[in-house]
Amino acid sequence: MPFPPRGQLPAERVHLGQTGCSPAGEAAYGDWDDEAMISVELARQLYEAGLTWSPMPGDRFVVDRTGMADDVFHLADMTVEVHRFVGGAVIGFNGVAEWALDSVDIEDTLWLPREDHLRAVLGHDFVGLGMDAVGYAVVALIDGRSQTFSHGDAEEAYGLATLSVLRARQGLGA
């Protein structure tokens, strides 16, 4: 499935900045099938709802091109890092023998936020995390009312809650 163009995305963005959510990442690329993470589809919806990325070591991302969404990269100081230039930022793949990319424009990537990132964005709208028949249940305030978002994966439940909160903050409705 090709990715839609980014030309019509909302101008207002949520900026995480230096949240302190950056565990050291050793590997830059690999088979991460055993690691639970937010889906690319939900990450795309979060981006479209205004969530932006300030790359930090330990962050996960995909290259936002057709056929590459299954290759998850982990940003690390040793191998994959952000290079800032006057014209913008690129992500450099330094010393990665098994990958042919030297760098990719940051605009061509899609961030896969972790649970701690999503909790930080929820901020005061986060009520709690529990379990229900579906799995993990995140309770968040949407327009002042508690709403539960359930999923078998905790990050996906947090992502669903964050998406609704971002949309409500922008007046787009949950």
C-alpha positions in Angstrom: 0.0 0.0 0.0 1.6 3.3 -1.0 1.9 6.1 1.5 -0.3 9.1 1.0 1.4 12.4 0.2 2.1 14.7 3.2 1.2 18.0 1.5 -2.2 18.3 3.3 -1.2 17.5 6.8 -2.1 19.9 9.7 0.3 22.7 10.3 0.0 22.7 14.1 2.2 20.0 15.6 2.9 18.6 19.1 6.6 18.9 19.9 8.1 16.5 22.4 11.5 18.0 22.5 13.9 16.6 25.1 11.6 14.4 27.2 14.3 12.3 28.7 12.8 9.2 26.9 16.0 8.0 25.2 17.4 4.7 26.4 20.7 3.8 24.8 20.2 1.9 21.6 23.0 -0.5 20.6 21.7 -1.9 17.3 20.7 0.1 14.3 18.9 -2.5 12.3 17.7 -6.0 12.8 14.9 -8.4 13.2 12.7 -7.0 15.9 9.7 -9.3 15.5 9.7 -10.3 19.1 9.5 -6.7 20.3 6.0 -5.2 20.7 5.6 -1.8 19.0 3.0 0.5 17.7 1.7 -0.3 14.2 2.8 1.8 11.2 -0.9 2.5 10.5 -1.5 4.0 13.9 1.9 5.9 13.8 0.7 7.4 10.5 -2.6 8.5 12.1 -0.7 10.1 15.0 1.5 12.0 12.6 -1.5 13.2 10.7 -3.1 14.3 14.0 -0.1 16.5 14.8 2.4 14.3 16.6 6.0 15.3 15.6 9.3 13.7 16.2 12.5 15.1 17.6 14.8 12.2 17.0 16.7 10.8 20.0 18.8 7.6 20.5 16.6 4.6 21.1 13.8 5.9 18.9 12.3 3.5 16.3 11.3 4.5 12.8 10.5 3.2 9.3 11.5 4.7 6.0 8.3 6.1 4.7 8.4 4.6 1.2 6.4 1.9 -0.4 7.9 -1.5 0.3 10.0 -0.3 3.3 7.5 -0.1 6.1 8.4 -3.6 7.4 12.1 -2.5 8.0 12.2 -1.0 11.5 15.3 1.0 12.4 16.5 2.0 15.8 18.2 5.4 16.1 21.6 5.0 17.8 24.6 7.3 18.2 27.0 4.6 17.0 25.4 3.6 13.7 22.3 5.5 12.8 22.2 9.2 13.7 20.7 12.5 12.8 22.8 15.0 10.8 21.5 18.6 10.9 22.3 20.8 7.9 21.3 24.3 7.0 18.7 22.8 4.5 17.2 20.3 7.0 18.0 17.1 8.8 18.8 13.7 7.5 19.2 10.4 9.2 22.7 8.9 8.5 23.3 5.2 8.3 27.0 5.2 9.3 28.9 2.0 9.1 25.9 -0.2 8.4 27.3 -2.9 6.1 24.0 -4.7 5.5 22.2 -1.6 4.3 22.7 0.4 1.2 21.3 3.8 2.4 23.8 6.4 3.5 21.1 8.7 4.7 17.4 9.5 4.3 15.6 12.8 4.7 13.8 13.0 8.0 10.6 13.9 6.1 10.9 10.4 4.5 10.7 8.6 7.8 7.8 7.7 10.1 8.4 7.6 13.9 7.1 4.6 15.8 6.7 6.2 19.3 7.1 4.0 22.4 4.8 3.7 25.4 6.7 6.3 27.4 6.5 8.8 24.5 2.8 8.4 24.2 2.3 8.8 28.0 4.3 12.0 27.8 2.0 13.4 25.1 -1.1 12.3 27.0 0.1 14.4 30.0 -2.7 15.5 32.3 -5.2 13.7 30.1 -3.8 10.3 31.1 -6.0 8.7 33.9 -4.6 5.2 34.1 -3.7 1.9 32.7 -5.4 -1.4 33.5 -6.5 -4.7 32.0 -9.9 -5.7 30.5 -11.2 -8.5 28.4 -9.4 -7.2 25.3 -6.0 -6.7 27.0 -4.5 -3.4 28.1 -6.9 -0.6 28.8 -5.8 3.0 28.8 -8.1 5.5 30.3 -7.8 9.1 29.1 -9.8 12.3 29.4 -11.4 13.3 26.1 -13.2 16.7 26.4 -13.3 16.2 30.2 -14.8 12.7 30.1 -13.0 9.5 30.9 -12.8 7.2 27.9 -11.2 3.7 27.7 -9.0 2.5 24.8 -8.3 -1.2 24.8 -5.9 -3.4 22.7 -3.9 -6.5 23.2 -0.7 -4.5 23.0 -0.1 -1.7 25.5 1.6 0.6 23.1 -1.3 0.3 20.6 -3.7 1.1 23.5 -1.7 4.1 24.4 -1.5 5.1 20.7 -5.3 4.9 20.3 -5.8 7.1 23.4 -3.2 9.6 22.3 -4.8 9.8 18.8 -8.2 10.6 20.4 -6.6 13.2 22.8 -4.7 14.9 19.9 -7.8 15.1 17.8 -9.9 16.5 20.7 -7.2 19.1 21.5 -7.5 20.3 17.9 -11.3 20.2 17.9 -11.3 17.4 15.3 -13.3 15.0 17.5 -12.2 11.6 18.8 
